[in-house]
């Protein structure tokens, strides 16, 4: 069972419409901006980790 993010009512996993049948909230795009910001923050954190790892490894071109 899923829950509507707006009203909290239980929604069947077999309910495939995009709007909540109880309150009409759009289930796909409710709080979309907040989720997008969270994803951007996670991506920035992962990018920083990769940069730190590459700096530790001192990756340079081959000198043959």
Secondary structure per residue as TSV (DSSP state, phi and psi in degrees):
chain	resnum	aa	ss	phi	psi
A	1	X	-	360.0	139.4
A	2	X	E	-107.0	167.5
A	3	X	E	-122.1	147.2
A	4	X	-	-69.7	132.0
A	5	X	T	-69.9	-18.2
A	6	X	T	-93.2	-55.2
A	7	X	T	-99.3	-17.1
A	8	X	-	83.8	2.0
A	9	X	-	-69.3	147.4
A	10	X	E	-74.5	137.1
A	11	X	E	-122.6	134.0
A	12	X	-	-62.4	144.5
A	13	X	T	-65.4	-15.7
A	14	X	T	-92.7	4.4
A	15	X	-	-87.0	110.7
A	16	X	-	-104.9	4.1
A	17	X	-	-75.9	158.7
A	18	X	S	-87.7	-14.7
A	19	X	B	-107.3	141.0
A	20	X	-	-63.0	134.6
A	21	X	T	-76.5	-10.5
A	22	X	T	-96.9	-44.7
A	23	X	T	-119.4	-10.4
A	24	X	-	84.8	5.0
A	25	X	-	-66.3	141.9
A	26	X	B	-74.5	112.9
A	27	X	T	-70.8	-28.2
A	28	X	T	-79.6	-35.8
A	29	X	T	-112.7	10.1
A	30	X	T	-70.3	126.3
A	31	X	T	59.5	31.5
A	32	X	H	-62.2	-40.6
A	33	X	H	-61.7	-42.2
A	34	X	H	-65.4	-41.5
A	35	X	H	-66.2	-36.8
A	36	X	H	-65.0	-42.1
A	37	X	H	-64.1	-39.9
A	38	X	H	-63.8	-41.6
A	39	X	H	-64.1	-40.3
A	40	X	H	-65.1	-38.8
A	41	X	H	-66.6	-42.6
A	42	X	H	-62.6	-40.5
A	43	X	H	-64.6	-40.3
A	44	X	H	-64.9	-40.3
A	45	X	H	-64.1	-42.8
A	46	X	H	-66.5	-38.1
A	47	X	H	-62.7	-41.1
A	48	X	H	-63.6	-40.1
A	49	X	H	-62.2	-42.6
A	50	X	H	-65.1	-42.1
A	51	X	H	-61.7	-43.8
A	52	X	H	-62.8	-40.9
A	53	X	H	-63.5	-44.6
A	54	X	H	-66.1	-35.7
A	55	X	H	-66.0	-35.4
A	56	X	H	-68.1	-34.8
A	57	X	H	-80.9	-15.3
A	58	X	T	51.2	55.9
A	59	X	-	-70.6	124.1
A	60	X	-	-136.2	165.2
A	61	X	-	-70.5	158.1
A	62	X	-	-68.8	143.5
A	63	X	-	-111.5	60.8
A	64	X	-	-87.4	360.0
